[in-house]
Amino acid sequence: MLLGKRIKHQLKPTNLADVYRQTEFYSHTCTKPISLAAIYSAIIISKMEQTFNINAFLEHLANELIQNFSFAGQATTSGLVGSAREKATRQKLETLLPPMVGVGTGCIIDSFGRTSKQMDIILYEKNLCPVFSINDNPETTYYPCEGVIAAGEIKSTLNNAELEDIFLKTESVKSLQRFAIPSKGVLVPEETVFFRHYGNTGAWECTKEEEFNQNTKRTDQIFFFAFCGDLGVQPQTLLEKFYTLSKSYPKQNLINLISILNHGLLLYMNKSKNQIRYWNGDDTDTVYLTPKRTNNFQFLLNRLNEVVRTYRTTETKAFSKYTAAAEGEVYLNGTYKSL
């Protein structure tokens, strides 16, 4: 124990090579043999006592995430791509999000027969949302849109071609329709579309003004984001391309946020009020790319956590649309035996 304390306060290695060099030194200078495990344990204790730098940790995590996705994209088969990406996202993102959030990859579906393009990242209600998967292959893994919180794309470099791909994938998700039918409650006399917050099984009775509507309320949509490593074009070129693409899609089907790790954030604004917007709503008049700044990954994480806490979806009975057997005359056409 005394030896461990002496080592802990004297050694400040920065990598494994230092551990080996210092192990060799102490093996020759101490009267009793010292194992690598003993010294390494002392070093870990020493490092744990140092001040934890959360910003450095998140920056390292963000770079690792970009690198993992870039490497996974070079795999020769879709199965390998999916496996590598799934491992990277689950290990890195799930630990930074509330426990009820699952992180996966695959496609998103609605109960009307539509399917999105394959997504790099899907955040879903882990405790409620059914997941339909064939051999754990991302190309054949499907998440009902009512249980999906957010979806995103990871790009090593953001350029015009990648922006076009982001717009296509955003539209394929935002155009899915959550199953929402009016119900008559106890407190409100008229029929309205009830809503619930993510992770909750109970739905809220509401007025017409409060009812669920994904076409007019941003908090009732699946949040869509892109996380990129670098900016590959000039800022003005990117904004011009964004503006041109935005005219080709319905306003409610546009991306919510782009975070560029080594540059900044692409957001909507109401310029006259100098206020940020997270979708192209009625009072949005500007698309805005921030100057170079740090903590862009942290900004994205904070936004995703806020989406989990405050955004809404439809009642859980919508999930039965995917799993319930057809009812009706099929049950009346079987074989009979009187009792």
Buried (B, 14 or more C-beta within 10 A) or exposed (E): EEBBEEBBEEBEBEEEEEBBEBBEEBBEEEEEEBEBEBBBBBBEEBEEEEEEEEEEEBBEBBBEBBEBBBBBBEBEEEBEBBBBBBEBBBBBBBEBBBEBBBBBBBBBBBBEEEEBBBBBBBBBBBBBBBBBEEEEBBBBBBBBBBBBBBBBBBBBBBBBEBBBEBBEBBBBBBBBEBBBEEBEBEEBEEEBBBBBBBBBEEBBBBEEEBBBBBEEBBBBBBBBBBBBBBBBBEBEEBBEBBEEBBEEBEEBBBBBBBBBBBBBBBBBBBEEEEEEBBBBBEEBEEBBBBEEEEBBBBBBBEBBBEBBEEBBBBBBBBBEEBEEEEEEEEEEEEEEEEE
